Amino acid sequence: MINRTKPAQWRPFRNRRFGAGELPQGRIHQAIRPYTAVPPTDAAEPPHAETAGAPALTTAMKVRCPDGWAVFAIRRIPGTVGAEYPGGANPAAGLPPCPASQPPAAKRYNSLLTPKTAFLFPGQGSQAAGMGKALAESFPAARRVFDEADAALGFPISQLCFEGPDEQLKLTENTQPALLAVSIAAFEVLREQGWTPDFVAGHSLGEYSALVAAGSLRFADAIRLVRKRGRYMQEAVPPGVGAMAALLKLPEGKLDGILREAAEGRVVSAANLNSPDQVVIAGDAAAVKRAIDLARAAGARRAVLLPVSAPFHCALMQPAQERLRADLDSTAFRDLSCPLVNNWQAREIRGGAEAREGLYRQVPNPVRWMDSIGCLARLGAARFVEVGVGSVLTGLLRNIDPGLAGVAFGEPADLEKLAR
């Protein structure tokens, strides 16, 4: 850890393996994504930053230079919208010197250097009995979310989250509102602790959670919507007719050919494009099983059926999509307080009408998660926080891009990880 009891000796250093390197005080313990060097503003450092004794979170800025990359230590002051960095010339990064009126060691304040935060919300598959219970017992803000969920649905979904049984929790019409409730309970705790996102994204069902966090959907409306969404999806395909499978480390360029050959006039398509090494497919059960055999023959490290109740995110979900349309149209969507990167296009949206359309379009279309994370990184997201149950999305980050990392928040003890 950085020794924060001594005056900081800020020094640039170079290392092509971003995130490694030593400062005089110790190892950099958090890395952020590439930033373009920009000149400092004329605004003075906020007076409350250091004088009030607020701890500074040491991190790193990576800047492209003519002859490679340079990495610089910066410090973000909690409660501010900017970051501080040492004054004086920094020619390797193209940062101009401070004006002559300021001493070389003076700090300058520049909000454009602040690493941006993306909140990621998980989808179906992360559920487990007991989820959210510790949050509700530890934080009144989380307890209020579960109380609102119970009232909105007319039955105690909180009890199902906290106690199960698993057989009921696994039913899609229960799973979806339960996961949404836990995600928003965790989000409200984070907000109470001073954490707010610059961007949001959610995996499938998680997009509803993301829209609640961005202020586009009221929580009560969202939980009623996903209860219906789950029921429509479950009823769209009779049990046993559809299936889903995960293909791991399938050689590049093989997927489209495998799906064409496996179809034989039936539905089988990519459902979740999660990372370079993980694709989930969905469709008619027979076609999915043929695709598994073909993927294994093509060199996939693993190709396995998933224990799901319906073939999500494929053309078999079109009946569910059409049933959901009227519910979406009758629900109020507001413009977002922060941008969302949606599932079906993997692009940034800000408007309520776009948010509604995205939830409609995602039902029979693949979740483009890998592209969504790439979009967030290009927009400047440098810190990723998975909000809700589990750490599936956090695990996918490094597989998508080794330079990305995140933390998961779904239990009270996870707050300590966020403070590191």
C-alpha positions as CSV (number, residue, x, y, z in Angstrom):
1,M,0.0,0.0,0.0
2,I,1.0,3.6,-0.5
3,N,2.3,5.3,2.6
4,R,0.0,8.3,2.9
5,T,1.7,9.7,6.1
6,K,4.6,11.2,4.2
7,P,4.5,14.0,1.6
8,A,4.0,12.5,-1.9
9,Q,7.0,12.4,-4.2
10,W,5.2,12.3,-7.5
11,R,7.4,10.9,-10.3
12,P,6.5,9.7,-13.8
13,F,7.7,6.3,-14.9
14,R,7.5,4.2,-18.0
15,N,6.4,0.6,-18.2
16,R,4.8,-1.0,-21.3
17,R,3.1,-3.5,-19.1
18,F,0.5,-1.1,-17.7
19,G,-0.2,-1.4,-14.1
20,A,3.2,-2.5,-13.0
21,G,5.8,-0.3,-11.5
22,E,7.0,1.3,-8.3
23,L,6.6,4.8,-6.8
24,P,9.0,5.9,-4.1
25,Q,6.2,5.3,-1.5
26,G,5.2,1.8,-2.8
27,R,3.5,-0.1,-5.6
28,I,0.7,1.4,-7.5
29,H,-2.3,-0.6,-6.4
30,Q,-5.0,0.5,-8.9
31,A,-4.6,1.2,-12.6
32,I,-6.9,3.0,-14.9
33,R,-7.5,2.9,-18.6
34,P,-5.7,5.1,-21.2
35,Y,-6.3,8.8,-21.0
36,T,-5.3,11.5,-23.5
37,A,-3.1,14.2,-22.0
38,V,-4.9,17.5,-21.5
39,P,-3.6,20.8,-20.2
40,P,-4.5,21.7,-16.6
41,T,-7.4,24.0,-15.9
42,D,-7.0,27.4,-14.2
43,A,-9.2,26.3,-11.4
44,A,-7.5,25.9,-8.1
45,E,-7.5,22.6,-6.2
46,P,-10.7,22.4,-4.1
47,P,-9.8,23.9,-0.7
48,H,-11.4,21.0,1.2
49,A,-9.4,18.3,-0.6
50,E,-6.2,18.0,1.5
51,T,-6.8,20.6,4.2
52,A,-9.8,18.7,5.5
53,G,-7.6,15.6,5.8
54,A,-9.6,13.6,3.2
55,P,-7.6,10.5,2.1
56,A,-6.4,10.6,-1.4
57,L,-6.8,7.4,-3.5
58,T,-3.6,6.8,-5.4
59,T,-4.0,5.5,-8.9
60,A,-2.3,5.8,-12.3
61,M,-2.8,7.6,-15.5
62,K,-1.6,6.1,-18.8
63,V,-0.8,8.6,-21.5
64,R,0.2,7.9,-25.1
65,C,3.4,9.6,-26.0
66,P,5.2,9.8,-29.4
67,D,7.6,7.1,-28.4
68,G,5.3,4.8,-26.5
69,W,3.3,4.9,-23.2
70,A,4.0,6.8,-20.1
71,V,2.3,6.1,-16.8
72,F,1.9,8.8,-14.1
73,A,0.7,8.7,-10.6
74,I,-2.3,10.8,-9.8
75,R,-4.5,11.1,-6.8
76,R,-8.2,11.3,-6.7
77,I,-9.8,13.1,-3.8
78,P,-12.9,11.4,-2.5
79,G,-16.0,13.7,-2.8
80,T,-14.6,15.7,-5.7
81,V,-15.1,15.4,-9.4
82,G,-11.4,15.8,-10.3
83,A,-8.0,14.6,-9.7
84,E,-4.8,16.3,-8.6
85,Y,-1.4,15.8,-10.1
86,P,1.9,17.5,-9.5
87,G,2.6,20.8,-11.1
88,G,5.6,21.6,-13.2
89,A,6.5,20.4,-16.6
90,N,5.8,16.8,-17.6
91,P,7.1,16.7,-21.1
92,A,6.8,12.9,-21.6
93,A,3.0,13.3,-21.3
94,G,2.8,16.6,-23.1
95,L,1.5,18.4,-20.0
96,P,2.6,22.1,-20.0
97,P,4.4,23.6,-17.0
98,C,2.5,25.5,-14.4
99,P,2.4,29.3,-14.9
100,A,5.5,31.1,-13.6
101,S,3.3,32.6,-10.9
102,Q,3.0,29.2,-9.3
103,P,5.8,27.3,-7.6
104,P,6.9,24.2,-9.5
105,A,5.6,21.9,-6.8
106,A,2.1,23.4,-6.8
107,K,-0.8,21.0,-7.5
108,R,-3.3,21.8,-10.2
109,Y,-6.8,20.5,-10.4
110,N,-8.1,18.9,-13.6
111,S,-11.5,17.1,-13.8
112,L,-10.6,15.6,-17.2
113,L,-8.0,13.3,-15.5
114,T,-10.6,11.7,-13.1
115,P,-11.1,8.0,-13.9
116,K,-14.7,7.3,-14.8
117,T,-16.8,4.6,-13.1
118,A,-19.1,2.1,-14.7
119,F,-21.7,0.1,-12.7
120,L,-22.4,-3.3,-14.2
121,F,-25.6,-5.2,-13.2
122,P,-25.7,-9.0,-13.5
123,G,-28.4,-11.1,-15.1
124,Q,-30.1,-14.4,-14.6
125,G,-27.9,-17.3,-13.4
126,S,-26.3,-15.5,-10.4
127,Q,-29.2,-16.2,-8.1
128,A,-28.9,-18.1,-4.8
129,A,-30.9,-18.4,-1.7
130,G,-29.7,-16.0,1.0
131,M,-28.9,-13.3,-1.5
132,G,-29.4,-9.8,-0.2
133,K,-30.1,-10.8,3.3
134,A,-26.9,-9.4,4.8
135,L,-27.4,-6.1,3.0
136,A,-30.9,-5.8,4.3
137,E,-29.8,-6.6,7.9
138,S,-26.9,-4.1,7.7
139,F,-28.3,-1.2,5.8
140,P,-31.7,0.5,6.2
141,A,-31.4,1.7,2.5
142,A,-31.3,-1.9,1.3
143,R,-34.2,-3.0,3.6
144,R,-36.3,-0.2,2.2
145,V,-35.7,-1.6,-1.4
146,F,-36.9,-5.0,-0.4
147,D,-40.0,-3.6,1.4
148,E,-40.8,-1.6,-1.8
149,A,-40.4,-4.8,-3.9
150,D,-42.7,-6.8,-1.7
151,A,-45.4,-4.0,-1.9
152,A,-45.0,-3.6,-5.6
153,L,-45.4,-7.4,-6.3
154,G,-48.0,-8.1,-3.7
155,F,-46.0,-11.0,-2.2
156,P,-42.8,-11.3,-0.2
157,I,-40.1,-11.6,-2.8
158,S,-37.6,-10.6,-0.1
159,Q,-38.4,-13.8,1.8
160,L,-37.7,-15.8,-1.4
161,C,-34.3,-14.0,-1.8
162,F,-33.3,-14.5,1.8
163,E,-34.6,-18.0,2.5
164,G,-35.5,-19.7,-0.8
165,P,-36.5,-22.4,-1.5
166,D,-34.2,-22.8,-4.5
167,E,-37.0,-24.6,-6.5
168,Q,-39.1,-21.5,-6.3
169,L,-36.2,-19.1,-6.8
170,K,-35.2,-20.8,-10.0
171,L,-38.5,-20.1,-11.7
172,T,-37.8,-17.4,-14.2
173,E,-40.8,-15.3,-13.2
174,N,-39.4,-15.2,-9.6
175,T,-35.7,-15.2,-10.5
176,Q,-35.8,-11.9,-12.5
177,P,-37.6,-9.7,-9.9
178,A,-35.5,-11.3,-7.1
179,L,-32.2,-10.4,-8.9
180,L,-33.4,-6.9,-9.7
181,A,-34.3,-6.3,-6.0
182,V,-30.9,-7.4,-4.8
183,S,-29.1,-5.3,-7.4
184,I,-31.0,-2.1,-6.5
185,A,-30.6,-2.8,-2.8
186,A,-26.8,-2.9,-3.4
187,F,-27.0,0.2,-5.6
188,E,-28.8,2.2,-2.9
189,V,-26.2,1.2,-0.4
190,L,-23.4,2.4,-2.7
191,R,-25.3,5.6,-3.4
192,E,-25.6,6.2,0.4
193,Q,-21.9,5.7,0.7
194,G,-21.2,8.3,-2.0
195,W,-20.6,6.1,-5.0
196,T,-22.3,7.2,-8.2
197,P,-21.7,5.9,-11.7
198,D,-20.6,7.8,-14.8
199,F,-22.0,5.0,-17.0
200,V,-24.2,1.9,-16.4
201,A,-24.7,-1.4,-18.3
202,G,-26.5,-4.6,-17.4
203,H,-26.4,-8.1,-18.8
204,S,-29.8,-9.0,-20.1
205,L,-32.1,-8.7,-17.1
206,G,-29.4,-6.5,-15.6
207,E,-30.3,-3.7,-18.1
208,Y,-33.5,-3.1,-16.1
209,S,-31.4,-2.6,-13.0
210,A,-29.1,-0.3,-14.9
211,L,-32.0,1.8,-16.0
212,V,-33.3,2.1,-12.5
213,A,-29.8,3.2,-11.3
214,A,-29.8,5.8,-14.1
215,G,-33.1,7.2,-13.1
216,S,-35.0,6.2,-16.3
217,L,-37.3,3.6,-14.6
218,R,-39.0,3.7,-11.3
219,F,-38.0,0.7,-9.2
220,A,-41.6,-0.4,-8.6
221,D,-42.3,-0.2,-12.4
222,A,-39.1,-2.2,-13.2
223,I,-39.8,-5.0,-10.8
224,R,-43.4,-5.5,-12.1
225,L,-42.0,-5.5,-15.7
226,V,-39.4,-8.1,-15.0
227,R,-41.9,-10.3,-13.2
228,K,-44.0,-10.3,-16.4
229,R,-40.9,-10.6,-18.6
230,G,-39.9,-13.8,-16.8
231,R,-43.4,-15.3,-17.1
232,Y,-43.6,-14.4,-20.8
233,M,-40.2,-16.0,-21.5
234,Q,-41.1,-19.1,-19.6
235,E,-44.3,-19.5,-21.5
236,A,-42.9,-18.8,-24.9
237,V,-41.4,-22.3,-25.3
238,P,-42.7,-25.5,-23.9
239,P,-40.4,-27.3,-21.4
240,G,-37.8,-29.4,-23.1
241,V,-38.2,-27.8,-26.6
242,G,-35.4,-25.3,-26.2
243,A,-31.9,-25.3,-24.8
244,M,-28.8,-23.2,-24.2
245,A,-25.2,-24.1,-24.2
246,A,-21.8,-22.5,-23.4
247,L,-19.0,-22.8,-25.8
248,L,-15.6,-22.0,-24.2
249,K,-12.4,-21.2,-26.2
250,L,-13.9,-22.0,-29.6
251,P,-11.3,-21.3,-32.2
252,E,-11.8,-17.9,-33.8
253,G,-14.0,-17.8,-37.0
254,K,-15.7,-21.2,-36.3
255,L,-18.9,-20.1,-34.7
256,D,-21.0,-19.0,-37.7
257,G,-20.2,-22.2,-39.7
258,I,-21.1,-24.4,-36.7
259,L,-24.4,-22.6,-36.2
260,R,-25.3,-22.9,-39.9
261,E,-24.5,-26.6,-40.0
262,A,-26.2,-27.4,-36.8
263,A,-29.5,-25.6,-37.6
264,E,-30.9,-28.0,-40.2
265,G,-33.9,-25.7,-40.5
266,R,-34.3,-25.2,-36.8
267,V,-33.4,-22.2,-34.6
268,V,-29.9,-22.0,-33.1
269,S,-28.0,-18.8,-32.7
270,A,-25.6,-16.8,-30.5
271,A,-27.4,-15.6,-27.3
272,N,-24.6,-14.1,-25.2
273,L,-21.4,-12.9,-26.8
274,N,-19.7,-12.6,-23.4
275,S,-16.0,-12.6,-24.2
276,P,-13.5,-13.8,-26.8
277,D,-13.4,-17.1,-24.9
278,Q,-17.1,-17.5,-24.0
279,V,-20.1,-17.6,-26.2
280,V,-23.6,-18.9,-25.2
281,I,-25.9,-20.3,-27.8
282,A,-29.7,-20.9,-27.7
283,G,-32.4,-22.4,-29.8
284,D,-34.2,-25.7,-30.5
285,A,-32.8,-28.4,-28.2
286,A,-31.8,-30.8,-31.0
287,A,-30.0,-28.0,-32.9
288,V,-28.2,-26.9,-29.8
289,K,-27.0,-30.4,-29.1
290,R,-25.7,-30.7,-32.7
291,A,-23.9,-27.4,-32.3
292,I,-22.2,-28.8,-29.1
293,D,-20.9,-31.8,-31.0
294,L,-19.6,-29.7,-33.8
295,A,-17.9,-27.2,-31.4
296,R,-16.1,-30.0,-29.7
297,A,-15.0,-31.4,-33.1
298,A,-13.8,-27.9,-34.1
299,G,-11.5,-27.6,-31.0
300,A,-13.6,-25.9,-28.3
301,R,-12.1,-26.5,-24.9
302,R,-15.6,-27.1,-23.5
303,A,-19.1,-27.2,-24.9
304,V,-21.8,-27.9,-22.3
305,L,-25.6,-27.6,-21.9
306,L,-26.7,-25.0,-19.4
307,P,-29.4,-25.8,-16.7
308,V,-31.9,-23.1,-17.8
309,S,-35.6,-23.1,-18.1
310,A,-35.9,-21.5,-21.5
311,P,-33.8,-20.6,-24.6
312,F,-33.3,-16.9,-24.0
313,H,-32.1,-14.3,-26.5
314,C,-33.0,-16.2,-29.7
315,A,-35.8,-16.2,-32.2
316,L,-37.9,-18.6,-30.1
317,M,-38.4,-15.6,-27.7
318,Q,-40.4,-13.6,-30.2
319,P,-43.8,-14.4,-28.6
320,A,-42.4,-13.1,-25.3
321,Q,-41.2,-10.0,-27.0
322,E,-44.6,-9.2,-28.5
323,R,-46.4,-9.8,-25.2
324,L,-43.9,-7.5,-23.4
325,R,-44.4,-4.6,-25.9
326,A,-47.7,-3.4,-24.4
327,D,-46.2,-3.4,-20.9
328,L,-43.2,-1.4,-22.0
329,D,-45.4,1.1,-23.9
330,S,-47.6,1.7,-20.8
331,T,-44.6,2.3,-18.6
332,A,-43.0,5.7,-18.1
333,F,-39.3,6.0,-19.2
334,R,-37.4,9.2,-18.4
335,D,-34.2,10.4,-19.9
336,L,-31.1,8.9,-18.2
337,S,-29.1,10.7,-15.6
338,C,-26.0,9.0,-16.9
339,P,-25.4,7.1,-20.2
340,L,-26.2,3.4,-20.6
341,V,-24.5,1.1,-23.0
342,N,-27.3,-1.2,-24.2
343,N,-27.3,-4.9,-25.0
344,W,-28.7,-5.3,-28.5
345,Q,-26.6,-2.5,-30.1
346,A,-23.7,-2.2,-27.6
347,R,-23.9,1.6,-27.9
348,E,-24.4,4.6,-25.6
349,I,-27.9,5.8,-25.1
350,R,-29.3,8.7,-23.0
351,G,-33.0,9.0,-23.9
352,G,-36.0,7.3,-22.4
353,A,-37.5,6.3,-25.7
354,E,-34.2,4.6,-26.7
355,A,-34.2,2.8,-23.3
356,R,-37.7,1.4,-23.9
357,E,-36.8,0.3,-27.4
358,G,-33.7,-1.4,-26.2
359,L,-35.6,-3.5,-23.7
360,Y,-38.0,-4.6,-26.4
361,R,-35.2,-5.4,-28.9
362,Q,-33.0,-7.4,-26.5
363,V,-35.5,-10.2,-25.9
364,P,-34.9,-12.2,-29.1
365,N,-31.4,-10.8,-29.9
366,P,-28.0,-11.6,-28.5
367,V,-26.5,-9.8,-25.6
368,R,-23.4,-8.2,-27.0
369,W,-21.5,-8.0,-23.7
370,M,-18.0,-8.0,-25.1
371,D,-18.8,-5.1,-27.4
372,S,-20.6,-3.3,-24.5
373,I,-17.5,-3.4,-22.3
374,G,-15.4,-2.3,-25.2
375,C,-17.7,0.7,-25.7
376,L,-17.5,1.6,-22.0
377,A,-13.7,1.5,-22.2
378,R,-13.7,3.8,-25.3
379,L,-16.0,6.2,-23.5
380,G,-13.4,6.5,-20.7
381,A,-14.7,4.0,-18.1
382,A,-11.7,3.0,-16.0
383,R,-13.2,1.5,-12.9
384,F,-15.9,-1.2,-13.0
385,V,-18.2,-2.1,-10.1
386,E,-20.4,-5.2,-10.4
387,V,-23.5,-4.3,-8.4
388,G,-25.6,-7.2,-7.1
389,V,-25.2,-11.0,-6.7
390,G,-22.0,-12.7,-7.6
391,S,-18.9,-11.7,-9.6
392,V,-19.6,-13.2,-13.0
393,L,-19.3,-9.9,-14.9
394,T,-16.1,-9.0,-12.9
395,G,-14.6,-12.3,-14.0
396,L,-15.4,-11.6,-17.7
397,L,-13.6,-8.2,-17.7
398,R,-10.0,-9.5,-17.8
399,N,-11.0,-12.1,-20.4
400,I,-12.4,-9.3,-22.6
401,D,-9.3,-7.0,-22.0
402,P,-6.4,-7.9,-19.7
403,G,-6.1,-4.2,-18.9
404,L,-9.5,-4.1,-17.3
405,A,-10.4,-5.0,-13.8
406,G,-13.3,-4.5,-11.5
407,V,-14.7,-5.2,-8.0
408,A,-18.0,-6.8,-7.1
409,F,-20.4,-5.3,-4.4
410,G,-23.2,-7.5,-3.1
411,E,-22.3,-8.1,0.5
412,P,-21.5,-5.6,3.4
413,A,-17.9,-6.8,3.5
414,D,-17.4,-5.8,-0.1
415,L,-17.3,-2.1,0.9
416,E,-13.8,-2.7,2.1
417,K,-12.7,-3.7,-1.3
418,L,-14.1,-0.5,-2.8
419,A,-12.0,1.6,-0.5
420,R,-8.7,0.1,-1.5
